[in-house]
Amino acid sequence: MRILFITEGTHAPSSRFRVQQFLPHFQEHGIECRVVAGYGPRYNEIAATRFAAPYKLAARLQSFVRSLDAARYDAIFVQRPILPFTALPEEILHRLNPRMIFDVDDAVFLGANSQESPVRRRTFERCVELSSCYIAGNDFLAQNGKQPHKTTVIPTVIDTDLYKPAQRTQGKNDIVIIGWIGSPTTLRYVDQVLPALQAVRDRYPQVIVRIVCSHMPDHLAQEERFEFVPWSKATEIASIQSFDIGIMPMEDTLISQGKCGFKMIQYMGTGVAVVSSPVGANAAIFEGSGAGALATTQQEWIAALSHLIEDASYRETCAQNAREHAVEKYSVKAVLPRYLEVLGQSQR
């Protein structure tokens, strides 16, 4: 069996964790894989500039052109619409190979600021219609596909053999790291809980807030005991392992409903206690985990963080619970059978 994967980009989290990390496992099951990626690692350098959108568009068009040999494969796996404003590339690929799997892990049918976008909506729905199988990253995305008979929900997961707890030797007065990891476009979520972070930073002298990102805005860099760690693929896991508490604040918007709670899963896999906004998939991922707390208001954030900072034993219990929850439900091994089933169905 041969499958062509058309992904968003080499360093895009959706591509890395919904395709690339599964390739060795697919190959072990006799599936020959070829990946055509959109934009490359350079996108991270220009993501916050005016060149980001044109570069991304050009890269996606190039990946489409490189995929025109789709007829040679048993199935094609298209990750997100190739172009957000038209399903024409998918129409052409479908004519070349009707055995198309369409994978989405974000609310690609919405515009900026959660605004409804008729053009994006039509593109998304047409891609789902053309596909023989639709893989949605969460229930919200599944429902918006409006094709339940061909829909499978598979969360974005981690390889828990790689994402695992670091060895910790903590004493009573050790530093407590509150960490956040993400892209420059989602740094606004840190601003959302900045008053709570400032409050616990001022209350507890052992607290450091660590931001792992490709860019650190000036207003955060100027905050006392706020550290910036440049993101890189090579050091990503080690950066998360350095956290004692991982935070995932989010706005309650339609865009957020489409997110797949991946930061929380990364924290959990590495045995880090979690405080998160109960938005979208976050609440479902957190349910039954015992990994920390969900918080909405600034006072709830302060209370949740304070409890974890003050009680090291409680923090360790949450960390252990988080790890067990991730291995059981949000690991490569946990969802691999579902991917193999969908890939098998695509041939029928």
N, C-alpha and C positions, 0 to 999 in steps of 0.2 A: 504493500500500500504506500502510495506517494502523496504527500500533502504539501501544498504551497501555502505558506503563512505570509500574509501581507500585514505588517505591523506598523505602529505609529512611529517608533524611533528606537534607535539602539539603546539609549539611556532612559527612555520614558518608562516610568514605573509600571504602567499597564503592560508594556511589551516585555519588560524584564520578568515580571511576576505572573503574567497570564499566558506567556508563550515560552520565553527563553529557558526558564528554569525547568520546564517540563520536557524539553527536547530530548535529553538523554533517556528519560523514562519512556517516551514514545518510541525511541529507536530500539530500546530493549524489547519492546513489544512488536518489533518488526515493521515499524512505520518509518519510511524514509522522509526526511523533512528538509525543505528548503525555505529560508527566511528572506523576504525582501523587506527591508526596513525603510521607513520614511526618513525623517531627519536624524542626523548624527549627534555626537556629543557636543558639537559646537553650538547647538541650540541653547544649552545652558548658559553660555557666555553672553548670548544676546537676548535672552528671554524677556528681560525688562526694558528692551530698547524698541524703537520703532521698526527695526528690521526683523523682528521676530515673526510677525505674521507673513510677510512676503517670503522669508526663508522657508518657513514651514510649508507654505503653499507649493513652492517650487519643489521641495523635497518630496512631498506627497505625490505630485504629478509625475516626478521621476520614478517613484516606486511603482506607480500604476503602469507606466510604459514598460518597466522591467518585468511586469507580471503578465504581459500579453501572450506568454506561452502557457497560459493556464490550462489549455486543453490537454496538456501532457500529463496532468495529475489526476489522481483518483478523487480529490476534493481540494477546495481552496478555503482557507480560513482568513476572513477579512476582519481585522480589528478596528472597530469604529468606522464611520463613513470615510472613504478616502478623501472626499471633498465635502465640507459641511453644507454647501449650498446646492448640491445636485447629486443625484444617484446615478448619473450617466456612467461613471467608471464601473459601478457595480452592474449596471445594465449590460455593458459590453462584456464584462467578465462572466456574467451569467449566461450569455449567449455562447461564450467559449466553453464554459463548464458550469452546468446548472447545479452541480453538487457543491453549494456554497454554504459555509458556516459563518454566521455573523456574530461577533463578540463585542459587547459593550460593557464598560465599567464606570460610566459617567453619564450625566444627563446631557448628552450631546444634542438633544432635540430642543434645548433652551438656549437663549441668547445671554448676553451679559446681564448681570444683576438679576438672574432668575426670570427675566422677561420671556414671555412666549414668543417664539420665532417661527412663523408659519413655514418659512423656507427650510429651516433646520428640521422642523417637525416632519414635513413631507419627505425630506431626504432620508431621515431615520426610518420612518414607517415603510418607505419603499424598499429600503435595504432589508428590513425584516421580512417583508412580503417575498422578496426574491430568494431569501435564504431557505435552505432545506432544514436547517437547525438554527435556532437563536439562543445564544448563551448570554444571560444577564447576570451582572455582578451582585444584584440584590433584588428584593421583591418589588421595590418601586420601579426599577428599570424593566423588570419582567412585565408588570402590569401595563406600562406605557407601550410595550411592544404590541399589545392587543392580539397576540397570536399564541394563546396558551397551549395549543396542541403541538407546537413545535418548539416550545420554550423550556430551557433548563436553567435553573439558578445555580451558579457556581461562584462562591466568593473569591476575592483575590487573596491568595494565601502565601505562606512562606515555607522554605525548606528548614524545618526545625532541627536538622542535623547541622546547619550552618548558623541559624539564629538560635543561639542557646545561651544560658546564663554564664556570666563571667564569674571567676572565683572572687569572693568578697571576704575581706577580713576587717570588719568594722568594729570600732570601739564606741564608747558612749558619746564622745565629743567629736566624732568624725563629721566631715562635711557631708551635707545632703545635697545631691544634684537634682534639681527639677529640670527636665529636658524636653525639648521640642525639636522635631526634625521635619523638614518640608521644603517646598519650593518658594521662591520669592513671591509668586502669585498668591500664596496662601499665608504669608506672614501677617496679613490683616487679622487672622484669627488670634494670633498672639496679642495684638493690640486690644482685642475684645476682652481679654482677661488681665490686661496689664495692671489695673488697679489692685486686683487680688494678688498678683505676683509681687508687686511692690510692697503690699501689706505684709506678706509672709517673709519677704526678704528683710524688711525693717524689723520684724518681730523676732526673727531667728538669725543670729549672726553666723550660724554654720551653713546657711542656705546659699547656694549659687544657682542662678538660672542660666542654663546652657542652651544656646540656639545653634542648631546644625543646619546650615543652609549655604547656598552658593553666593548669598548676598546678605549683609547685615545693615539695615537702615540706620542712619545717624542717630535717630531718637532712641533706639535701643542700645546702640553702642555706647551712648553716653550714660546709661544707667549703671549705677554702682552694683558690682557683683553680678552683672550680666555678661556672660562669656560668649564669644562667637567662635565656632569651629567650622571651617570651610567643609562643605559636603564633597565627598568623592565616593565613587563606587567602591573603591578599595578599602576605605575606612568606615563605611556606613555602619556595618555591624558593630565594630568596636566603639563607635560613637554612641550608639544606643545602649550598649553594654555598660557604658560609663554612667548612665542615668540611675538614680534611685527611684525617681517618680517620673513617669512619662505623661505628658499632658496632650490632650486633643480637643481644644476648644473649637466650636463651630457655630456659625449663624444658623438659625432655623429658617432656611429658605428652600425653595424647590431644587436649586442647584445642589444644596447640601443633602437633600433627600436622595440624590443620585450617587453620592459618595459611598464607598464600600468599606469605610472604617479601617483602612489599611495601616495607618499609623498605630492604632490600638493593637492590631494583630502583631505588628513588629515589636512593640513594647512587650506584649504578653509572651511572645516566643522567646525573648531574651531574658525572661524572668524579671520584669520591671513592673512595679505597682502602677496602676493607671488611675488618672482622673480625667474624665471626658464629658463633653456635652452630650445629653441624651437625644441626639439628632440623627434621623435616618437610620442607617444600618448600625450605628454605634450602640443603640439600645439593645438591638437583637444580639450583637456580638457579645456585649457585656453580660447579658442575662445568664444567671446561674454560674458565673465565673468566680465570684468572690475575689476579683482582682483589684479592688479599690473602691472607687465611688463615681457616680454620675452627679454632675453639678450644673445648675442653670444660672443662678444669680451670683453676683460677686461674693455675697456672704456665704453661699453654699461652696463656692470655690475655696474661699479662705478656710472654712471649716474642714473641708475634705483634705486640703493640703496640710493644714495644721495637725490633724490627727495622724497622718502618715509621717510627718516630720518628727513629732513628739514621741511616737511609739514605734521604736525600731522593730520590736517583735511583731506587731501588727503589720508593719510594712513588709517584713520578710514573709509572713503568712500570705499576704496578698500577692507577693511576687511568685511564690510557689504555686498558688492557685492559678495565677495567670499562665504560667508555663504549662501546667497540666491541661488547661482549657485549650490553649493554642495547639498543642500536640494532638489532642483528641479531635478537634473540629476544624482547625484552620491551618492545617499543614498540607504539604504536597501529597504525602501518603494518604491523608484523609479524603482528598477530592480526586486523586488520580483515576479511580474507577469510573467516576462520572465523566471525566474527559474522554476516556477510552470508549465509553458507551456512545457518547455523541459522535466521536470520529467514526465508529463502526456504523452508526445509523446513517451517516452522510452518504454511504455507498449504496444504500437501499433505494 
